[in-house]
Amino acid sequence: MDHLLTLRKIQTTDYDFLKSILQNQPLMLLGWGKIYTDIEVVRWYNRVQKEYNSNGYSYYIVEKKHLNQPVGIAGLLKTTINEREYTEIAYIIKKEFQGHGYATLISKQLIDLAFNKFKLTQVIAQSNPKNLASQKIIQNIGMTYEFSYLRQQNKQYVKHWVYSIKASSNASKD
């Protein structure tokens, strides 16, 4: 099983792949609570490009190394929860690639990127309590539960759990 994955910045040539994720009902409803229209995919892409310019990071295409085969998207994202700013890791792995350890591997790479390249001191992850697979991944990468809150998704409030890891606690896990 090939677990070598790379992250690369999203490009305009990735539009069809982005649509295959952002318009995938089972993937999107569980994680994001909505499905994107074609126009919203373009807006999402444009927002990612702005985040690269302002933060140095955002979402990336996750690819199998040496094959250039995309398996999902993942990234470091600035977010505000209860009026406090955080940087979170987020990922969506296409269904046919789930269950192979890709989300765990890429989450570890994102944490390493956050702490070693971007010198962040803490990273969080959010999970809908119904998303048991995501919670397992979050715990496997060394994150600990911090708090829950109601997150607005598609005009509804949905309970989310927030986990975190600090740069100092990550160093001991290598």
N, C-alpha and C positions, 0 to 999 in steps of 0.2 A: 504494500500500500504506500503510495507516494504522498508523504506529508510535507513536502517542500513547497511552500507557498511564498509568493511575493506580493507586495503592495505596490501599485503604481497609480499615479494621478489619473483621474478620469479625463478623457478626451472626447471631442465631438464624435469621433468614430465609435464611441461606446453607446450611442443613443439607443440602438435596438436592444442591446443587452440591458441597459437601464430600464427600458420599457418592460422587458421580460421579468424584471424584479418588481418595479414600482407599480405594475399593473397586475401583479399576481395576487388574486384575492386571498387565498389561505395564508400566504406569507405576510401580506401587508395588514390584514385585519387583526391578526394576533399581536403584531409588534407595534404598528403605527395607527391602527384604528381606521385606516382609509385606503382607498385605491386611487392612484393618480391618473388624471386625464393626460392626453398627449401634451397639452399646454402646460400642465403642472409639472410634467417630466422636464420640459425645457426650462421652466422657472427653477426647478430643483437643481438642474445642471448649472445654471447661471449662479445660483446661490453658492454652490460648491466652489466654483471658480473664484468668487469674491472672497470666500473663506480662505482659500489657498493664499490669496494676496494679502489679506489682513492678518491671519493667524499663523500662516505657514502650513496649516493642516486642515483637513476636512475628511470627507469620505474618499476612499480609494477603491479601485478594482482589485479584488483578490483573485490571483491567478495561480494555477499550478505551474511551478517553476519549470522552465525549459520547454513547456508545451504551449505557453501563452493561452491557456484555456481558462476563461473566467469561471469562477465557481460562486462568486457573490460580491457583495460590497461590504466594506467595513471602514471605520474611521474614528478619529478623535474629534469631538464636537463640543463647542462651547454651548452651555445650556444654563438656564436660570430655573431654580426650584425654590419656591417660597422666598423669593426676593434675594437669593444667594446665588452667585455665579460658580459654576463647576465646569470641568472638562470631563466628558464621559466617553467611554468606548461604546461603540454600537456596531452591530453586524447583522447582515442578512445573508444566509447561505441558501442557494437554490436547493429545492427539495431533493433533487437527484444526487446532491453532494452531501446531504446531511447524514449524520451518524458515522462519519469517517474521522472525527477529531479535528476537522478544519476550523470550526469556530473557536475551540480551545487554543489551537496553535496560533491562529491569527490574533486572538485576544492577548496572548502573551507577547506577541510581536508589537501590538499597539501599546501595551504597557511599557515595554522596553523603549519604544520610540518616544513616548510621552516623557519618561524620566531621563533618558540619556541624550536624546537629540533636542527636545524642546524644554528640558529642565523643569518640568512641572513637578510639584511636590505631592499632589494627590490626583487620583483619577477615580471616577465613579462609573457605575453601570446601573441601569434601571431595568426592571423586569415586571411584567404583568404577573401577578401571583398564579395565574392559570398556565403560564409558560414554564412548565417544569424543566424542560430541557435547558432553557436559558439559565434558570436558577442553578442547575447543576454545574454548568460551565462556569458561571460567575464564582461559585464556591470553589471549584477545582483550580481556579487561577489565583486563589488566595485572597479573594475579596471577602469582606465581612459586612453583615447587615448593619445599616445605620438607622434608617427610618422609612416610614411609608407616607405617601401623600396621594391626593386625588389629582391626576393628570388629565387635562382637557384634551380629548381626542375626538375629532369629528363631531363637535357640538355636544359631547357627553363627558362626564367625569368618570375616569376609570382608575381604580386603586393601582398604584405601582409601588414596588419595593426598591429602595436605593441601597446599593452596596458600595464600599470604597476600599481602596488600597493606597497606602502612602509610600513615597519613594524609599524611605528607610526600611519599611517592612518588605519591600520587593527585593532589596539587595541580599537579604538572607535566604531567599528562595532559589538563588542561582546555583 
